[in-house]
Amino acid sequence: MPAFVGAVNVNSMGTAAVFNIGDVYTIAPESSAKTFSGAGSFNTAERIQLRNDYSVTNTYDNDLYDQPVTGNL
């Protein structure tokens, strides 16, 4: 059965976003990302006491593929 869609306003979309209007059977976006960050980078709180005397982020990775997304259905 066809879908009836009213007004649509899209402010912004990311690079891995999927935008669909109407009937759809399946939506399967494929994306992967690798994030490097130092010690204490993703801490979330009101008061954090963190001491990093010696912090090194190792970004060397000799793998060819970490998370392949080709062929995933």
Summary of the structure (lengths in Angstrom):
residues: 73
radius of gyration: 20.6
end to end distance: 24.8
largest distance: 62.8
contacts: 66
relative contact order: 0.22
helix: 0%
strand: 0%
